[in-house]
Amino acid sequence: MTSDSTTVRMEMPASTAFVRLARLSAAGLAADLGFSVEEVDDLRVAVDELFFYLVDDAAGGAIHIDFALLEDGITVEGRRPSSMKRTAESAEIDDLVREILAVTVDQWEVRADSEATSFRLEKRRRPLP
């Protein structure tokens, strides 16, 4: 990879049936960036948790995911237009998921407003010894 970022964009139905596609895409891209097996697994877990945050099988619609490939890491942004009518309270992440994200990625955030429900995470590759 070059020092410039490259973005990979995906759109998929907002259904739990497609979480595997998002998870495998993140894992494959991270592996190409030289992430360790443990770092790839951490990213896969985080993408899995945050994809489920956007999903409501009954509501339909689409999820848009952008993977920004950086020289030393990856950012993943997921967005779902607000067909879900989430409020700030219903968009909260539960404590267990917060703990999982705290140990698997370097930074993360979620948002919900009248326009969209979204997440952003960042995972940096650890320097080699």
Residue, then its C-alpha position, 0 to 999 in steps of 0.5 A: m500500500t502507498s502512504d495515500s489512503t485507498t477507499v473501498r466502498m460497499e453497499m449491502p442489504a441491511s440484514t443479518a444475512f450479510v454481516r459475514l460479507a462485511r466481516l470477511s471484507a474487513a479481515g481480507l483488507a486488514a490481512d493485505l495491510g500486514f495486520s497480524v492474525e490477532e489484529v485481523d480477528d479483533l477487527r473482524v469482531a468489531v465490524d461484526e458488533l457494529f454491523f449488527y448495530l445498524v441492522d434491523d431485518a424487519a426494516g429493510g434498506a441498505i447499509h453503506i460501508d467504507f473501508a479506508l486503507l491507510e499505511d498503518g491501519i484501516t478505518v471502517e465507516g458504516r451508515r444506514p439511512s434513517s428508516m429505523k427512526r432511532t432516537a439517541e436513547s435507542a441507539e446506545i451501545d450496551d456495556l458488553v459491546r463497549e467493552i468488546l470495542a475497547v479491547t479490539v479497536d483503537q477508536w470507535e463511535v456511533r451516531a444516530d440522528s434523523e438522517a442516519t445511524s452510523f458508526r466509525l472505527e479505527k484499527r492501527r497495525r502494531p509496529l513489528p518488533 
